[in-house]
Amino acid sequence: MRSDAAHRSPPGLKIAAGLGLAFLHLPILLIFVYAFTTEERSYQWPPPGFTARWLAVTWNRPDVWEALALSVKVASISTVIALVLGTLCAAAVSGSRFFGREAISLLVILPIALPGIITGIALRSAFSLAEIPFSFWTIVLGHATFCVVVVYNNAIARFRRTSGSLMEASMDLGADAFQTFRYVILPNIGTALLAGGMLAFALSFDEVIVTTFTAGQQQTLPIWMLEELVRPRQRPVTNVVAMVVVLVTFLPILAAYYLTRDGDQVAGGGK
Amino acid sequence: MTMVAAADPIRPGRGGFFGALSDVLWRNPRLTLFLMLTPPLLWLGIIYLGSLFALLLQSFFSIDEYSGLIRREFTLSTYAELLNRANIDIIVRTLVMSASVTVGAAIVAFPIAYFAARYARGKWKALFYLGIMLPLWSSYLVKVYAWKLILAREGILNWLFAKLHLTWLLDAWLAIPVVGGNSLSVSHTGTFLVFLYVWLPYMILPVQAALERVPGNLVEASADLGASPRQTFSNVLLPLALPGVIAGSIFTFSLTMGDYIIPQIVGTSRRFIGQAVYAHQGTAGNIPLAAAFTVVPIVVMGFYLWFAKRRGAFDAL
């Protein structure tokens, strides 16, 4: 029995919420405008003119392509590792009660809860103590560690909604554990894993703080970006790369949203 | 299950390697659990916890001032160095910035979260959700870069102030010591704005989750009993949303405290903890002092999490 007035929001609230959303989105939109500016030396506003020339210039830059390729490779392998570890952990924690269960959830979340710089410097000093040289795999080691939590959060939410009797029924009907996994469990948790995997990919693709400690001389795309931010060389190219990165990260987020929107949360916990 | 497994099997065991393996796993749930947990625990335990302990251990070593080599014997001298005047300044500056960003984020986030939780329906609900998720997940560096464009001297914000004939206001603000500076991009105000922008979604989500659980009729009852909107807010809404605000503040506080990129790109030359850690481990090669510095965020977050757990903030996550 709610009155109509209760459904209508106070105008002040509407304005504050609208301004807040504008604050969140206008800076990102600005990136799209700057990608087409003709100004090369400064961040002049309003742009003196518009051109698509820098798209072509960026396309022909080998350093951008190399950084992009490394980022995609690192993100793919880290995502695969995180998918395996995160799913195993979620299945174990949701399927049974045992001593130290709480401690395990804490351990999984810790790499995200503590500032990234701590993970980064801890890994770096461990590498130097163990005399491991920087390589592709040192980057993956760091990335997979903090990607586990994203997969874990998505998988555990789905496991909680999947009834254990489904698995028992499958086994009673003669399927072995592997067939049950293939034909019963996997179809049930598939979309949650896909969503978790996409978010893990986006997280790894974007990571810079841990990467600066574990990459050595290699350049992932965020490290390339950071170099340009600290010591700008060709500003228009940076503008175009920034725009492309925004577009590329939006796609997995939208896909993950559509895959999990029926009921459970998408990202869980935050980065 | 174990009862059935312990009795004689009704049917003969499954043939083949995978069949037999499957039977063994089903009969020994503890073994299955052990096999499932070993890979993730080994990975996180060795790679993550192992390096973390190695780092903390090194904070009890010290650096030889003349040779620049690390002396591997137990000492508290590095912690004594951590507590000298310049380093305390860095720690206090970082904590004050983290607290201001957290308060700012809570104020900006509340209306968005409240509107999304209580008034947005159907299509608008989805729009608000994506409107918060997209900035949350879009590239951190691109967001920082966008603010470099905005705060630049020739950038959009200065242009806007000039168009509105408000440049005098901006100049007056920048003339204030501590928060001001030569221009927005080299002032603590600029650093604050970028931090606020980058971590805001982390505050909105838990506050919204907490507000979703507040029954609408509670707010109506409060109004029916004669409370003004202000009283309803401070006596009904805020106490119920507080666990959400605390949960969000864990993120905004922790992320601000550990960041070293934002103050490096937008801000003054005065250092934050993250920058100090980065500088000490890098060119200076003083790993013990860098390690001692990282203990500060760990200890602060430890207390923070303990406090948050007592206030029930984890149920709001």
Contacts between the chains, C-beta under 8 A, distances in Angstrom:
chain1	res1	chain2	res2	distance
A	2	B	216	7.1
A	2	B	217	7.8
A	2	B	220	7.2
A	6	B	216	7.0
A	6	B	220	5.8
A	7	B	119	7.5
A	9	B	115	6.2
A	9	B	118	7.6
A	9	B	119	4.2
A	10	B	229	7.1
A	13	B	111	5.5
A	13	B	114	6.5
A	13	B	115	5.7
A	13	B	119	7.7
A	14	B	115	6.8
A	14	B	119	8.0
A	16	B	111	3.5
A	16	B	112	7.7
A	16	B	115	7.9
A	17	B	111	4.7
A	17	B	112	4.8
A	17	B	114	7.5
A	17	B	115	3.7
A	17	B	116	7.4
A	20	B	108	5.5
A	20	B	109	7.3
A	20	B	111	6.0
A	20	B	112	4.1
A	20	B	200	8.0
A	21	B	112	6.4
A	21	B	128	7.6
A	21	B	131	5.3
A	23	B	108	7.0
A	23	B	197	7.1
A	23	B	200	7.6
A	24	B	131	6.8
A	24	B	132	7.2
A	24	B	135	4.4
A	24	B	197	7.6
A	24	B	200	6.6
A	24	B	201	7.1
A	25	B	131	7.0
A	25	B	134	7.8
A	25	B	135	6.6
A	27	B	143	6.7
A	27	B	146	3.9
A	27	B	147	6.2
A	27	B	150	6.2
A	27	B	197	6.6
A	28	B	134	7.9
A	28	B	135	6.6
A	28	B	138	6.2
A	28	B	142	7.4
A	28	B	143	7.2
A	28	B	146	6.2
A	30	B	146	5.5
A	30	B	149	6.0
A	30	B	150	6.6
A	30	B	156	6.8
A	31	B	142	6.3
A	31	B	145	7.3
A	31	B	146	5.4
A	31	B	149	7.6
A	34	B	149	5.9
A	42	B	152	7.2
A	42	B	154	5.1
A	43	B	148	7.2
A	43	B	149	4.8
A	43	B	152	4.0
A	43	B	154	6.0
A	43	B	155	5.1
A	44	B	154	4.6
A	44	B	155	7.8
A	45	B	149	7.8
A	45	B	154	6.7
A	45	B	155	5.3
A	45	B	156	4.2
A	45	B	159	4.9
A	46	B	159	7.1
A	81	B	43	7.9
A	84	B	39	7.1
A	85	B	39	5.9
A	85	B	40	4.2
A	85	B	43	5.7
A	85	B	44	7.9
A	86	B	40	7.4
A	88	B	36	4.8
A	88	B	37	7.2
A	88	B	39	5.9
A	88	B	40	5.5
A	89	B	36	7.7
A	89	B	37	7.0
A	89	B	40	4.2
A	89	B	41	8.0
A	91	B	36	5.9
A	92	B	33	5.6
A	92	B	36	4.3
A	92	B	37	4.8
A	95	B	33	7.7
A	96	B	29	6.7
A	96	B	33	5.8
A	98	B	33	6.5
A	104	B	37	7.3
A	104	B	41	7.2
A	107	B	41	7.6
A	107	B	44	5.4
A	107	B	45	7.6
A	107	B	48	7.8
A	107	B	49	7.3
A	108	B	40	7.5
A	108	B	44	6.8
A	110	B	48	7.2
A	111	B	44	7.6
A	111	B	48	5.7
A	113	B	250	7.4
A	113	B	254	6.7
A	113	B	301	7.1
A	113	B	305	7.5
A	114	B	254	7.2
A	114	B	258	7.4
A	114	B	297	7.2
A	114	B	298	6.6
A	114	B	301	6.5
A	115	B	254	5.8
A	115	B	255	6.8
A	115	B	257	6.0
A	115	B	258	1.9
A	115	B	259	7.2
A	115	B	274	7.2
A	115	B	297	5.4
A	115	B	301	8.0
A	116	B	258	6.1
A	117	B	258	4.7
A	117	B	259	7.6
A	117	B	260	5.9
A	117	B	274	5.0
A	117	B	277	5.7
A	117	B	278	7.0
A	117	B	294	7.2
A	118	B	52	7.3
A	118	B	55	7.7
A	118	B	258	6.6
A	118	B	294	4.9
A	118	B	297	6.6
A	118	B	298	6.8
A	119	B	48	7.2
A	121	B	55	6.4
A	121	B	277	6.1
A	121	B	281	5.5
A	121	B	290	6.1
A	121	B	291	7.5
A	121	B	294	6.3
A	122	B	48	7.7
A	122	B	51	4.0
A	122	B	52	4.8
A	122	B	54	7.1
A	122	B	55	4.2
A	122	B	294	7.8
A	123	B	47	7.5
A	123	B	51	5.1
A	124	B	281	7.0
A	125	B	51	7.0
A	125	B	54	6.3
A	125	B	55	5.3
A	125	B	58	6.3
A	125	B	281	7.4
A	125	B	287	5.7
A	125	B	291	7.3
A	126	B	47	8.0
A	126	B	50	6.6
A	126	B	51	3.6
A	126	B	54	5.2
A	126	B	55	7.4
A	129	B	54	6.0
A	141	B	47	5.9
A	144	B	43	7.4
A	145	B	43	7.2
A	145	B	44	6.8
A	145	B	47	5.9
A	145	B	48	5.2
A	148	B	40	6.7
A	148	B	43	7.6
A	148	B	44	7.0
A	168	B	1	7.9
A	171	B	26	6.7
A	176	B	14	5.6
A	176	B	18	6.3
A	176	B	19	5.4
A	176	B	22	3.6
A	176	B	23	7.7
A	177	B	21	7.7
A	177	B	22	3.9
A	177	B	25	5.2
A	177	B	26	6.2
A	178	B	18	5.7
A	178	B	22	6.2
A	199	B	137	7.3
A	202	B	137	5.7
A	206	B	139	4.8
A	206	B	140	5.9
A	206	B	141	7.5
A	208	B	140	6.6
A	208	B	141	5.8
A	208	B	261	6.8
A	209	B	258	7.8
A	209	B	259	7.6
A	209	B	260	7.4
A	209	B	261	6.7
A	222	B	139	7.3
A	222	B	140	7.7
A	222	B	141	5.4
A	225	B	139	7.9
A	225	B	141	4.6
A	225	B	142	7.5
A	225	B	145	7.2
A	226	B	141	6.2
A	226	B	261	6.9
A	229	B	141	6.8
A	229	B	144	6.9
A	229	B	145	6.0
A	229	B	148	6.8
A	229	B	265	5.4
A	230	B	264	7.1
A	230	B	265	6.9
A	238	B	145	7.1
A	242	B	139	7.7
A	242	B	141	8.0
A	242	B	142	4.7
A	242	B	145	5.4
A	242	B	146	7.6
A	245	B	139	4.8
A	245	B	141	7.9
A	245	B	142	5.4
A	246	B	138	5.6
A	246	B	139	6.6
A	246	B	142	5.7
A	249	B	137	6.2
A	249	B	138	5.4
A	249	B	139	5.7
A	250	B	134	6.3
A	250	B	138	6.9
A	253	B	133	6.0
A	253	B	134	6.1
A	253	B	137	4.7
A	253	B	138	7.9
A	254	B	130	7.5
A	257	B	129	7.5
A	257	B	130	6.4
A	257	B	133	6.7
A	261	B	126	7.7
A	266	B	133	7.0
A	267	B	133	6.7
A	267	B	136	7.3
A	267	B	137	7.2
A	269	B	317	6.6
A	270	B	136	7.5
A	270	B	202	5.3
A	270	B	205	7.1
A	270	B	251	5.7
A	271	B	136	7.7
A	271	B	137	7.8
